[in-house]
């Protein structure tokens, strides 16, 4: 290989290296999205002692109406744990979770109902959650959803159905011009 060919080869190698650096440079500067844990659903997630709350949300039709807490609660401890959820204006519900098991709040025969949601659908309601295994407590902002999506209609608690004024669509009024 002569001197000219080696020079061309060196320049081609350098150009290829610069091209590869610019293509992979984005990964160096920007954080990897796969390294961040987030809720990939409508609800929120929270870890509290041995409990892991996943896809946590409240289904209700109004701020002053009852709301059903829906989601999954995993208990990684070797003893049964009771989760307490305190909502707006003194509303409270409790859920028992067996050791090394989970409880699906949307399949429970004893639903987790808060007497007052504390936020309108489409917003976040701050609730305080606590567990009696390690006595840990946390404040969590939980999304409030209504029955706009049909899959949540079955989770509306009794007494949380929309009133006719909440579902009525305005009718246009005709005005006469003289």
N, C-alpha and C positions, 0 to 999 in steps of 0.2 A: 504494500500500500504506500503510495507516494505522499509527499507532504500536503498536496492540494486535497487529496481524498480524505486524509486525516482531519484537515481543517473543516471540510464540509460535514464530515461525520460528527465532529465535536459541536458544530453549530446546530446540527439537527438534533443532537442529544440535548443540548441546552434549551432549544426551543420546545422540545417535548417536555422537559422537566418544568419549565415555566408554565406551560399549558396545564400540566397536571396540578401544579401548585395553585393556579387560579381556580381550577374546577373544585378542588378539595378544600380550598381556603374558607369557604362558607361554613363548613363544619367546625373549623378551628375557631372562628369568631363567634358564631351563634351557638347557643346552648342546644343540646339534643333534646327534642321534644319527648323522645321515648324514655328519657331519664326522669321526667316529671310525672308524678302520679296525680291524676285528676278524676273527677266523676264524669264518666262518659255516658251519662244518662240524665234524666230530668232531676233526680235527687242529688243530695250532697253526701259526703262521706266524712267520718270522724272516727278516731281511735280513742278509747277511754279505758284505761287500765286493761283488763283482759277482754274487753268488748270492742268489736269492730262493727261500726254502723255503716251500712252501704245502701246507696240509693234512697236515702231518707228524705221524705217529703210529707206535706200535709195536703189532704184533698178536702176542699170545702168550697162553699159558694160565697162566703162573705166574711168580713172581719169579725163581726159579732155573732157568727154562726158556729156550730160545732164543726170540728175538723178531725178527720181520721188520719193518724200517723201511719204511713206505709213505708216499707223497706225491709231490709234484712239485718239481723243482729247476730253476730258470731261471738261465741264465748270460747276462748282458748284456755281457760283455767280448768283446774280439776275439781271445781265446786260450782254448784248452781249459783247464779247471780241474778239479782233483780235490778232492772233498769227503770229509773224514774225519769219521766219527762214532765217538766214544769213549763207551762205556756203562759199566755197572756191572762191578766186579771185573776190569778190564782188557779187557773185550770191545770189539772194534773192527771196523768195516767201512768200505770206501771206495767212492765212486761217482765215475765220470768223467762230466763234462758238457761237451759240445762247445761251441765258441764261438758266441755269438748263437743259442743253441738251448735246449732243455730236455730233461730226462730224467724219465720217469714211473717211479717205483720199483715201482709195482704191475704194470707191463708188462715189466719188465726180464727178459731171459733169465738175467742174473746177479744174483739178488736180494741186497738189502742185509740181511744177517743178523747180529744180535748174539748171541753165544754165551750171554749171560745178560741177561735183561731188566732186572732190578734193582728192579722194582716189581710189585705184584699188579695184575691187570686192574681197571680202574675208578679207578686212581690215576695219579699223574704220576711219570715217571722222568726224573731229571736226566741229560742227556747233554751232552758237550762237542763242539761242531762246529767244524771249522776248514777253511779252503780254502787251496790253495797258490798262488793267483794274487796275492793281496796279503798273504798270511800273517796273516789275521785269524782270531780265535778267539772263541767265545761259548758260554756255558752256557745251555741251553734246557731247559725242563720240557716233556716230551712225554707226551701221554696214552697209556696202555696199554689196549688193547682186546682182548677175547677173541672167540670165535666165537659168543657169545650172539646177535649179529645175523648172520643167514646170509650176508650179503654179505661178511663178513670171514673166513669159514671157509676159503676158498681161499687166503688169505694166511698161514695158520698154517704156520710152518716145520716141517720134519721134526724130530721129537723134541720138539715142543711140544704134541702132542696131550694132552688131559686124561687122567689116569689114572682107572681105575674109581672110586677113592675120591673123586675130585674131581667126578664126575658122578652118583654114586649118590645117590638121594633116600632119606632116612631112612624106614623102614617103621614104622608104629605098632605098638607091642607091646600085647598085651591082658593085662590083669591080672584075675585072678579075685578076686572078693570072697567071703569065706566068712561 
